[in-house]
């Protein structure tokens, strides 16, 4: 009984520390640069057949010239993620002084 409580307490502390770190990293890295060219994602055939909808959250590292350098999935339906990544890599943002990190959400509605 004591051992399971210790394990649960350790897991809770680790989870709490991880969430605090993720929140700090996301809030300090996000600059909200405006999108100058937006490419709509292609709705996946499987998602169409299954009438899927949802939101995909992606973190994009944007170069000073406005092009997307890299992306990282933060959440969303795995069936929709690839289409969202493909679209966001084609986006252009306004030019800036330095690289920034932007969090982008793409909503997919059933078609």
N, C-alpha and C positions, 0 to 999 in steps of 0.2 A: 504494500500500500504506500509506504513512504517513498519507495523507489519510483513508483509511477507518478507520484506527486512531484518528485524532483525532476523527472523527465519532462513532465508537462510544464513546470515552471521554467525550465531551461528553454524549451521550445517557445514559450510565450515571450521570454526576454529576447531571444534571437529574432523572432518575428517582428517584435516591436522596434528593435534596433534597425532592422532591414527596412521597415516602412518609413522610419524617420529619415534614414539616409536617402531613400528614393524620393521622398517629398522634397528634401532640400536640394538634391541634384536637379530635379525637374523645375523647381521654381527659380533657381538661380540661372539656369541655362536657357530658359525660354525668353526670346526677345520680341516675338510677335511681328516679324517682318511681313510686309504685305506681299501677296502672291500677284505677280504680273501676268503670268501665263499659266492657266490651269487646264490640265488634261483630264477629261472624265474617264473613270475606269470602265473597262469592258465588263459587263455583267456576265459572270461565268455561266455556262450552259447548265451545269448541275444545279446551281442556285436558282436558275429560271425554272427548271423542271420541278424543283422542290418548293418553289415559291418562298425562298429564303429572303430574309431581310436582316439588317443589323448594321452596327457601326464598327469600323476598324480604326484603331488609334495607332499612329505611327510617329516615331521621333525621327526627324530628318536633320542631318547636319548640312547646313547651307554655306557654300563658299562665299567669299566677299563679292564675287561677280554675280551671285544669285542662283547659280546652278546647284543642284543637289549632289552632295559628295557621297553621303551614305545614309542608310535608313536602318531602323530597328523597330520591330513590331512590339507595341505595348499591350495590345489586346484586340480581340475580335474573333469572329468565326473563321476557322482555318480554311474553309471553302472560299471565303471572300478575300483573304489576306493577299494572295499572289496578285490578284487583279488590282488591289489597292497599291501594292508596292510598285507594280509596273507603271501605274499612272503617275504616282508621286515622283518617281525618278525622272519623269519628263517635265515636271513643273519648273518654272522659273520664278524666283523671288526678286524683289527690288534689291539693287546693289547696296552693299553696306561696307563698313570700315573693316570688319573682321568676320571670321566664321562664327555662325550662330547655330543654336539648336532650336528647332521649331517642332511643336507637337501639332500634328494634323489629324483631324477626324474626317473620315469619309463615310457617309451614310449610304447604304444600299437598300433600296425599297423593292419589294416583290414586283416583278413585271409580268 
